[in-house]
Amino acid sequence: MKKPTILILCTGNSCRSHLAEGLLTKELGEDFIVRSAGSKPAGYVHPLAIQVLTEIGIDIADHRSKHLDEFLDQDVETVITVCGNVDQECPSFPGQVNRHHFPFDDPAHAPGTEEERLDFFRRVRDEIKSVFGAYAAGRIDGLKRRDVI
């Protein structure tokens, strides 16, 4: 059976979507393909996003910022938007069955000292971990029920 692809979208694809991709990939394991993209990619993954996931044992250092157009011809089962801008301009994807919107503050624009910015990234990471952890638990439970039927 083909693994479902979950695409996480935000505008810049530098922070929130990569945090979500890393966390959801860890939670879902091998039964799903999780990717992220943006409508206006920043061209880099924010170093503080990489750092705060490394702190909890998730390595996204090899991630790259990419445009959502890279996925327009792929079979994407679920699209999850994590910011309001991309939610309003999100296209449909082939095979798309589900769409969810889980908005989070953008840590890329966090003000303050380096430590204050890092705290902002950690807060957003923890919020994403909570929401996507619950989402992953539901998806895994759905797989288990399907296997029983």
N, C-alpha and C positions, 0 to 999 in steps of 0.2 A: 504494500500500500504506500502511496506517495505521501511524503511528509507535508503537512500544511505549512505554508509560508505566512509569517506574520511580519508586516512592514510597519515600522514606527516612524512617524513623520513629525518634523518640526520645521521651522523656517530655515535656520542656519545649519542644522545638522552638525553642531559643534559641541553641544552639552547635553541637553535633556534627552534627546533621542538616543544618543550613545550611552548615557547612563541607563536608560530603559532597556536598550538592546543588550547590554552586558548583564544586567540583573535578570532579565527575562530568559536569556539564554541559559544562565546558571540554573534558574528555577525549573525550566521546562526540560532540560536535558536533550537527549538525542531524538526525541519524537517530533520535534518541530524545527523549522528553519526560521530564525529571527534575524531581520535586517533593519537598517535605519537609513533614512535619506531626508533631504530637505528641498523646499521649493526655491530657496536662494542660498545654496551651500556657502558656508564661510570659507571653505577651502582647507580647513584644519580641524582637528579635534582638540578642544581646549585642554591645556596641560593640567588644570585643576580638576577637570572631569576624570582624566586618567588617574590622577593622584588619589582622589577620594574613593575610586573603585579599587585601586591597588590596596588601600588601607583595609578593605574587607575581603581581600583575596581574589579579586576579579581583574584580569589583565585585558585592557582594551587598547594597549599601545600600538597595535597593528591596525586599528580601525582607520578609515579615511572618510572624509566628508564627501558625500556624493549627492547628485541631483535625483529627485524622484523619477525623472524620465527614464533612468536606467532600469526601472522596474515596470514600465508601462506595457511591455510585451511579455511579462512573466506572470505565471499563475499565482496570484496573491490571494490567499483565502481571507485574511483579516488585515484591515488597516486600522491603526491606532494613532490618533493625532495627540500631541502633547503640548500644543500651543494653539491659541485662537486664530492666528493669522493663517496658518496652513490648513486648519479645519475648514475655513471658509472657501479656500481655493483648491481643495483636494479633489483630484480627478478620480474616476472609477478605474479599477484595474481588472484585467481578465481573471475570471474565476472568483472575484470578490464576493464573499457571502456575508461577512460581518464588518461593521465599522463602529469604532468606539472613540470617544473623545475624553481624555483624562488630562486636563490642563494643569500645568505647573509653572511657578515663577521661573524666569530665565536667569540662571546664575551668571551667565556671560556678562551681564550688565550690573552685577553686584557692586555697590559702592564700598568705600572704606579701605582700611589697611589690608595687607595681604592676609593676615589672620582672620579679619572680619569677612573677607571674600571667601576664604576657605571654609569658614563656619557656614556661610550661605550655601556653598556647594554641598556641604555635608547635610544640611537641612533638606535641601531639594533631593539629594540622593536617598535619604531616609524616607521621605514622602513617596518617592517613586518606588522604592523597595516595598513599602507597605501596600500601595495600590497594585503594583504588578505582581507582588507575591500572592495577593488574594485572587487576581485574575488567573495566574498560573495554577493555583490550587483548583480553581473551577475547571480549567481546561484539562488538567490531569484527571480529575474526578470524572469528567465527561468521557475521556478515553477508557477509563476503567469500566464505567457502566456500559459503554458500547461493546467492550470485549466480553462482557457477561451475557449480553443479549444474543 
